[in-house]
Amino acid sequence: MNSLLPAISQLECIHIKAKEDKCFCDISDFCILPNGTALLTDHENKCLKRLDNKNRISERLQLSAKPYGICIVDDSTAAVTLHMVKKVQFVTTNTKMSLKSSFSVGDHCRGIAHCYSLLYVCCGGWKAENEGPGHVEVYNTAGTLMKSFDHHLSIPLHITIRKQDSTDWLYIADSNNGLIMMTSKGYVVNIFTHKDMLNYTGVCLGPENQIFVTGLDSNNVAMLAEDGQYVGTIFTKKEGLKEPQSLFYDKKTSKLYVMMVDNDTVKTFDIK
């Protein structure tokens, strides 16, 4: 057993199927609000779902297009990418969910992250959908494009950001090229790939800035050290993973949430 791996125990499977759903759930992203409730983007059912503190569906908001990524902007607002219509949609989250303003981006958009009043949006790369080259676009919350970069990016799917002193570190799960680690200025510091991983789709930060990344086609989740070095594979098909596409780690509860393609459940694990 790898002594560098954390203590892990499998917890519940959260059932996230709502009575209004007409398709299999396809939870492409997940976040937890300051009040402890969770928001999920259900791509196939074109909606946002809210889980209460007991992991029960408490609210569902139908959208005009399929959502992909989600991030918290402030205590009462989340930002959601509507990937096929090339838009970022703001949603009120403090009481009942409702739509606010939106803005257009330059290509089909997927993962999104917020840091210091800027939104980092993963765009393009998917040739089957006639998209342009993969890149990240950076906007202010008014929807003004501030910059973009494409260094070593092919199909960027999810992004998370770590603040450290004066540097913001971006971790981008790129389907073809692996996990790309770069500064917010676009300087690439490391690229992680592994022989046992195929189709890098999801990424999140765990305890002590450890990094978790999913291999969708290899049905596994790997853990990396803060510097991007491989520590070990923590989940495989043995834990019931089938096409894991995104991750979220809640530091308050030490719980890791794993979302899978076309699946009506979300797997949870205790990681300390």
N, C-alpha and C positions, 0 to 999 in steps of 0.2 A: 504494500500500500504506500502511495506517495505521501510522505509526511508533510509536504508543503500544501496539500489540499486541505480545505477547511472541513469542519464537522458538518455533515449534510444529512438531513432526514426528509423523507417525502411526506408531505402533508396532504390536504384534501385536493380533490378535483372540483373546481368551481363550475357549476352548470350555468351557462350564460345564454341559453336559448329562451327567447321571449315568444309569447303566443302570437305576436304579430309577424314574426319572421316567416318568410316564405322559402328561404334557402338554408342550407347549412351555414352555421356561423363561420366567419372567416375573420378572426380578430387579428388585425394587422399591427395594432399598437395599443398601448396601455399606459396610464399614468395615475398617480394617486394625488388627490388634492390636499391642501393643508387641513381640511376638516376630516380627513381619513376616508372619505368616499373615493371610489375609483371610477375613471372614465375609460371606456373601451371603444375603439373604432371597429365596427363590423362592416368590412368591405363589401361582402356579397349582399347583405341586407340593407345597405345604404343608410346606416344609422349610427348614432352614438348611444351607448348604454351607460348607465350609472349603476354601480354596485354600492349598497349601503355597507355599514361597518360589519355586518354579518355575511357579506358576500352574496346578498340577494339582489336581484334586479329591482331597482326602485324607480327607475325612470328610463324612458327611451325617446330619443329625438330623431325623427325621420329627416333625412337630408335629400337634397336635389340630385346629388351625385355620389359616387362611391368614395368614402374616406379612406385614407391610408395612414398617415402619421398624425400624432397629437403631442402637444407639449403645453405646460403651464406657462402662462404669461404673467399673471399676477393672481392675487387671492380670489378674484372673481371672474377670471377670463382664461380660456384655453384657446389655442390655435390649432386648426385641423387642416390637413392638406386634402383637397379634392382632386385626386391625381389625374383623372382623365380630362377634366375641364380646366386644368392648369390654374387652380385657385387656392389661396389660403383663406379659410373661413374662421372668423372669430366667434366664440360661443360664450355666452354668460353661464357661469357655473355655480354662483353662490347660493341661489335658491333653486328655482326651476330653470332647467336649461332652455336657452333661447338663442336664436341667431342674431349676430350683430353685423358689423361691416365685413367686407372681404376685399381682397385685391388679387390681381392676376400675376402669374409668374411666367417665366420664359419658355417652359416646356412641361411635359407631364411631371408631376411632383410626387414625392413619396415621404421619406423621413423628414422630421423637422425638430429643431431644438432652439431654445431661447436662452440668451446670455447677454446681460448688460444692455437690455432694450433692443437687442438685435435678434432677428430670426434667421436661422441657417436652414436652408431648404435643399434637400437632395433632388436633383432634376435630371431627366433625360437618360440616355444610354441604351434604351431597349430598342434594338433595331426592328424587332417584330412589330412594334407599335409605331414605326417610322419616327422615332425620336431622334433628336440631335445628340451630339456627344455628351457623355455623363459629366456632370459638374455640380458644384454647390453654389447657390445664389444666396446672398446675404442682404436682408432687407431691414429697415427700421419698422417700427410698429405702425407707421403711417402707410406702409406699402411702397416706400421709395427704395429702389435698388441701390445698394451702397457699393457692392463689389461682387465678384464671382471668381472661382478658381476651379481648375480641372486637373491639377497635378496627380498623375497616377490613377485617375478615376476612370472606370469603365461603365458600371451600372451601380451607382450609389443608392443604397436602399434605406438604411437607417443611420442615424447620427446621434451621438451624445457628446457632452462637453464637460470637461473638468477645469475648474478654476484653480490656478496655483500662482500665488503671488501676482506678478504682473503679466503672466502668460495664460492664455486660454488654450487648452489642448483639445483638439477635435479627434474623435474616434469614429471612423466611417466604415460601416460594413458594406463592402463592395462585392457584388455577386461574383464577379470574375476574378478580381485582383486581390481579394483577401481583406484583412482589417487594416485600413490606412490610418496611421497616426500622424497628425500634423498640427502645426500652430494655427491660430486664427488668421495669420497672415499668409497661409498657404504653403508654409515650409514643411515638407515631409520629413519626419524624423525616423519612422520605422514602418515597415510593411510586414504583417504577419500572415503566413500561409502554413498549412500543415498537410502532410500526405493523407491523413485520415479525415480531412474535411473537404466537403464539396458544397459550393453555392453559399457564400457567406451573406447572411441576410439580416441578422439582428445583433445588437450590441448594447450592453449597459455596464455601468460601474457598480462593483460590489463593495464588500467591506475592505477597508484599508487600500482603496483605489485599485483593487483587483479588477480585472476586465473579464466579462463573460461575452462570448460570441457564439452564434448558432451556425451550424452547417445544415441547411435545409435538406439537401439531397443525401447527405451522409447521416441524417437523423441523430445529431449529437450536439452537445454544448461543451466548449472548451473554456478553461480558465487560464488567463495570462496574468503575469505579474505587472506591477505598475509601469515598468519599462517596456512592456509588450512581449516579454519572453514567455514561451509556452511553459505552463506548470503541469497541466494534465487535462484529460477529458473527464468531465464530472457526470455527464448524463449521456445515455445512448438509448437504443431501442429497448434495452432491458428495463428502463424506467418508464416505458410506454410512450416514448417520443416518436412521433410520426410527422415529419416535415415541420420542425420547429422554425418559426419565422421571425419571432421577436421576443424580447425579454424586458423585464422591469424588476429592479431590486429596490425594496423599501427598507431604508436604513433604520427606520424607527422600530420595525418589527423583525428585522433580519430575514425577511421572506423574499424569495425569488419567484416571480411569476413567469411562466413559459407559455407562449401562445403558439398554436399550430394551425396549419392551413386546413380549411374546411373541417373544422372540429367544433363541436358544441360544448367543449370544456376547456378550461384553463388549468394547467397543472401548477401546483405550488410546492415549494421546497423551503425548508428552514436551513439557512446557511450562516454559520458563525465562525 
